[in-house]
């Protein structure tokens, strides 16, 4: 009986460990050839479908990733908040900015992309802005950030060369979001391969 009771615990532990590994790997892939450091840095904060007029848990997490990814050695930092009104009439970009300023005390430079409705559009709508920076970081969960980096490599490889790692991976952080994100990313890659 004890052995049967242990099966779900072991299964959950294995799923969480797999998701951690997937996110750790994703946080280190599709980067450019630069190191973070002095110069102008842009940090793209990807919005997540948000109902209502306050930033949801995932959007708050993404703002946190962006803020802890700011390199103090940079000469200039601009946060690029992305997302239209996908889940409500309020653009995700506005919700991200409001949370960063009101709840996190961010008072630095920013740009708003209030039109994008997909990750592909997030990148397409800001890529010309990103071209003016020395380094570019993507703030989201590691699997989603890797997807956005892949899109940047497809749309503008010259700008993608400037991609450096954000501080999106921490062991145990958003532990119950990671398996869902890992499964969705794996399915997305399988669908993409099936269409090629």
Secondary structure per residue as TSV (DSSP state, phi and psi in degrees):
chain	resnum	aa	ss	phi	psi
A	1	X	-	360.0	-40.4
A	2	X	H	-64.8	-37.2
A	3	X	H	-62.8	-41.0
A	4	X	H	-65.4	-38.2
A	5	X	H	-66.1	-28.5
A	6	X	H	-77.9	-20.4
A	7	X	H	-58.0	-49.9
A	8	X	H	-63.4	-35.9
A	9	X	H	-64.8	-44.9
A	10	X	H	-64.5	-41.5
A	11	X	H	-61.8	-45.3
A	12	X	H	-63.8	-42.8
A	13	X	H	-61.2	-40.9
A	14	X	H	-65.6	-40.7
A	15	X	H	-63.5	-45.4
A	16	X	H	-64.4	-40.1
A	17	X	H	-65.5	-41.9
A	18	X	H	-60.9	-44.5
A	19	X	H	-64.4	-40.2
A	20	X	H	-60.3	-45.4
A	21	X	H	-62.3	-43.8
A	22	X	H	-60.6	-43.2
A	23	X	H	-70.1	-39.6
A	24	X	H	-59.6	-46.9
A	25	X	H	-60.8	-45.9
A	26	X	H	-61.9	-33.7
A	27	X	T	-67.1	-14.9
A	28	X	T	-111.7	4.8
A	29	X	S	-106.4	158.2
A	30	X	S	59.6	37.4
A	31	X	-	-96.7	164.9
A	32	X	-	-85.5	-159.4
A	33	X	S	-104.5	15.0
A	34	X	-	-109.1	159.8
A	35	X	-	-104.5	150.7
A	36	X	S	-66.4	148.1
A	37	X	-	166.9	-157.1
A	38	X	S	-56.9	149.5
A	39	X	S	124.4	-172.7
A	40	X	E	-92.3	128.2
A	41	X	E	-120.3	139.0
A	42	X	E	-114.2	134.7
A	43	X	E	-119.4	114.4
A	44	X	E	-88.4	120.4
A	45	X	E	-102.9	110.1
A	46	X	E	-81.9	127.9
A	47	X	-	-76.9	159.0
A	48	X	-	-125.5	144.1
A	49	X	-	-43.7	124.7
A	50	X	-	-134.9	115.1
A	51	X	-	-88.1	142.6
A	52	X	S	93.1	-169.6
A	53	X	S	-113.9	11.5
A	54	X	S	-127.4	146.0
A	55	X	-	-60.7	131.8
A	56	X	-	-79.9	-179.9
A	57	X	H	-56.0	-47.4
A	58	X	H	-67.4	-38.4
A	59	X	H	-67.8	-37.6
A	60	X	H	-63.9	-40.8
A	61	X	H	-61.0	-44.0
A	62	X	H	-64.9	-37.5
A	63	X	H	-63.3	-42.3
A	64	X	H	-59.9	-41.9
A	65	X	H	-60.3	-45.0
A	66	X	H	-60.7	-46.2
A	67	X	H	-67.8	-38.8
A	68	X	H	-76.9	-10.5
A	69	X	T	-90.1	-5.2
A	70	X	-	-65.9	125.9
A	71	X	-	-91.2	115.7
A	72	X	T	-66.0	-15.8
A	73	X	T	-80.2	-12.3
A	74	X	-	-69.3	147.9
A	75	X	S	-79.8	-22.4
A	76	X	E	-155.5	139.3
A	77	X	E	-128.5	132.7
A	78	X	E	-128.2	127.5
A	79	X	E	-91.1	130.8
A	80	X	E	-110.4	103.1
A	81	X	E	-89.2	125.0
A	82	X	E	-117.7	140.6
A	83	X	-	139.7	128.6
A	84	X	-	-87.2	-169.1
A	85	X	S	-83.3	75.0
A	86	X	S	-80.7	-47.4
A	87	X	S	-96.4	-11.8
A	88	X	S	-156.9	-177.0
A	89	X	S	-76.3	-17.1
A	90	X	S	-86.1	123.1
A	91	X	-	-59.4	140.1
A	92	X	H	-58.7	-35.6
A	93	X	H	-57.1	-41.1
A	94	X	H	-66.8	-39.3
A	95	X	H	-65.5	-41.1
A	96	X	H	-62.6	-46.8
A	97	X	H	-62.1	-46.3
A	98	X	H	-59.9	-43.3
A	99	X	H	-65.6	-43.8
A	100	X	H	-60.9	-40.4
A	101	X	H	-80.5	-49.7
A	102	X	H	-75.5	-42.4
A	103	X	T	-99.6	-22.8
A	104	X	T	-113.1	-6.7
A	105	X	-	76.4	17.3
A	106	X	-	-71.0	126.9
A	107	X	-	-129.3	22.2
A	108	X	S	-90.2	-171.0
A	109	X	E	-72.4	149.7
A	110	X	E	-153.4	161.3
A	111	X	E	-132.1	143.4
A	112	X	E	-114.3	129.4
A	113	X	E	-110.1	101.2
A	114	X	-	-96.5	6.3
A	115	X	S	-106.1	-27.9
A	116	X	-	-69.4	145.2
A	117	X	-	-122.5	-6.9
A	118	X	S	-138.2	166.9
A	119	X	H	-63.2	-39.8
A	120	X	H	-57.8	-44.9
A	121	X	H	-68.9	-35.2
A	122	X	H	-50.8	-48.7
A	123	X	H	-73.5	-46.0
A	124	X	H	-59.6	-37.3
A	125	X	H	-76.1	-17.3
A	126	X	H	-118.9	-1.1
A	127	X	H	-61.4	-34.8
A	128	X	H	-68.7	-33.3
A	129	X	H	-67.2	-44.4
A	130	X	H	-61.8	-28.4
A	131	X	T	-61.1	-19.3
A	132	X	T	-89.1	5.3
A	133	X	-	-113.5	155.5
A	134	X	S	-78.3	-37.4
A	135	X	E	-133.1	150.7
A	136	X	E	-131.4	134.3
A	137	X	E	-125.1	150.3
A	138	X	E	-115.3	125.3
A	139	X	E	-106.1	112.4
A	140	X	S	-169.4	-167.9
A	141	X	-	-71.6	159.2
A	142	X	H	-59.4	-39.6
A	143	X	H	-67.1	-43.0
A	144	X	H	-69.3	-39.2
A	145	X	H	-62.8	-39.5
A	146	X	H	-63.1	-40.7
A	147	X	H	-59.6	-45.1
A	148	X	H	-64.2	-38.7
A	149	X	H	-63.7	-39.2
A	150	X	H	-61.2	-40.2
A	151	X	H	-64.4	-39.1
A	152	X	H	-65.4	-39.0
A	153	X	H	-61.5	-36.4
A	154	X	H	-73.5	-39.4
A	155	X	H	-81.9	-42.1
A	156	X	-	-148.6	83.5
A	157	X	H	-57.0	-31.3
A	158	X	H	-64.7	-36.4
A	159	X	H	-77.9	-36.3
A	160	X	H	-60.9	-27.5
A	161	X	T	-58.7	-19.4
A	162	X	T	-93.5	2.4
A	163	X	B	-68.1	129.2
A	164	X	-	-126.3	161.2
A	165	X	-	-70.5	133.6
A	166	X	-	-84.9	168.9
A	167	X	S	-90.7	62.2
A	168	X	-	-92.4	-16.2
A	169	X	-	-107.4	124.8
A	170	X	-	-138.3	131.0
A	171	X	T	-57.4	126.2
A	172	X	T	85.2	-12.0
A	173	X	T	-74.4	144.0
A	174	X	T	40.9	46.8
A	175	X	H	-57.4	-34.4
A	176	X	H	-91.2	-7.1
A	177	X	H	-86.6	-34.6
A	178	X	H	-57.8	-44.0
A	179	X	H	-61.6	-40.4
A	180	X	H	-64.1	-45.9
A	181	X	H	-63.6	-39.0
A	182	X	H	-66.6	-42.1
A	183	X	H	-64.5	-45.1
A	184	X	H	-62.1	-41.5
A	185	X	H	-66.4	-40.4
A	186	X	H	-63.9	-43.6
A	187	X	H	-64.7	-39.4
A	188	X	H	-62.0	-41.1
A	189	X	H	-66.4	-38.0
A	190	X	H	-65.4	-41.4
A	191	X	H	-64.2	-40.6
A	192	X	H	-62.4	-44.9
A	193	X	H	-63.2	-35.3
A	194	X	H	-67.5	-28.4
A	195	X	H	-86.1	-16.2
A	196	X	-	-80.5	360.0
